[in-house]
Amino acid sequence: MLFKKPAPKKSIVKRFLGVAVAGELAFAGASFFFWNKLNSDPDSRLYAYKNFKYFLEGYYMIGEKICGNTEQRDSDYRMWKAQNKI
């Protein structure tokens, strides 16, 4: 008669590492998606300006550190004021 051996159980550490890696990848993917959306669409930046000012300020701050100018922020404000959106 053949006996089946029980499948080895995964250790808690391996499960935690798997969940942590999956969570990190999901966060990185979502961050890239929203960064790309803010970077390419002025209407998305306007929505963020009205609802999530903290995140939009972070977006502008990173852009200013990389490029060294405030051109994006200034052009957005000028465009929104010209269109009476703010």
C-alpha positions as CSV (number, residue, x, y, z in Angstrom):
1,M,0.0,0.0,0.0
2,L,1.3,3.4,-1.0
3,F,1.2,6.3,1.5
4,K,1.1,9.9,0.5
5,K,3.4,12.3,2.2
6,P,1.8,15.5,3.3
7,A,2.9,18.5,1.2
8,P,5.5,20.6,3.0
9,K,4.0,23.8,4.5
10,K,5.5,27.1,3.5
11,S,7.1,28.9,6.3
12,I,5.6,32.2,7.5
13,V,8.7,34.1,6.4
14,K,8.3,32.9,2.8
15,R,4.7,33.8,2.7
16,F,5.4,37.3,4.2
17,L,8.2,37.9,1.6
18,G,5.9,36.8,-1.2
19,V,3.1,39.2,-0.1
20,A,5.7,42.0,0.5
21,V,7.2,41.6,-3.0
22,A,3.7,41.5,-4.6
23,G,2.6,44.6,-2.7
24,E,5.8,46.4,-3.6
25,L,5.3,45.6,-7.3
26,A,1.6,46.7,-7.2
27,F,2.6,50.0,-5.5
28,A,5.3,50.6,-8.1
29,G,2.9,49.9,-10.9
30,A,0.2,52.2,-9.5
31,S,2.8,54.9,-8.9
32,F,4.0,54.8,-12.5
33,F,0.4,54.8,-13.8
34,F,-0.5,57.9,-11.8
35,W,2.8,59.7,-12.5
36,N,2.3,59.1,-16.3
37,K,-1.2,60.3,-16.1
38,L,-0.2,63.5,-14.3
39,N,2.8,64.0,-16.6
40,S,0.8,63.8,-19.8
41,D,-2.7,65.2,-19.1
42,P,-3.4,68.8,-17.9
43,D,-6.9,67.8,-16.9
44,S,-5.6,65.2,-14.6
45,R,-3.4,67.8,-13.0
46,L,-6.4,70.1,-12.6
47,Y,-8.4,67.3,-10.9
48,A,-5.4,66.7,-8.6
49,Y,-5.2,70.5,-8.0
50,K,-8.8,70.6,-6.9
51,N,-8.9,67.4,-4.9
52,F,-5.4,66.3,-4.0
53,K,-3.2,69.4,-3.6
54,Y,-0.6,67.6,-1.5
55,F,0.1,65.0,-4.3
56,L,0.2,67.7,-7.0
57,E,2.7,69.7,-4.9
58,G,4.8,66.6,-4.6
59,Y,4.6,66.1,-8.4
60,Y,5.7,69.7,-9.0
61,M,8.4,69.5,-6.4
62,I,10.0,66.4,-7.9
63,G,9.8,68.1,-11.4
64,E,11.5,71.2,-10.1
65,K,14.3,69.2,-8.4
66,I,15.0,67.3,-11.6
67,C,14.6,70.2,-14.1
68,G,15.4,73.1,-11.9
69,N,12.5,75.4,-13.1
70,T,8.9,76.0,-12.3
71,E,7.7,76.2,-15.9
72,Q,5.2,73.3,-15.6
73,R,3.5,74.8,-12.5
74,D,3.4,78.3,-14.0
75,S,2.0,77.2,-17.3
76,D,-0.7,75.1,-15.6
77,Y,-1.8,78.0,-13.4
78,R,-1.9,80.4,-16.4
79,M,-3.8,78.0,-18.5
80,W,-6.4,77.2,-15.8
81,K,-6.9,80.9,-15.0
82,A,-7.3,81.8,-18.7
83,Q,-10.0,79.1,-19.0
84,N,-11.6,80.2,-15.7
85,K,-11.2,76.8,-14.2
86,I,-9.7,78.0,-11.0
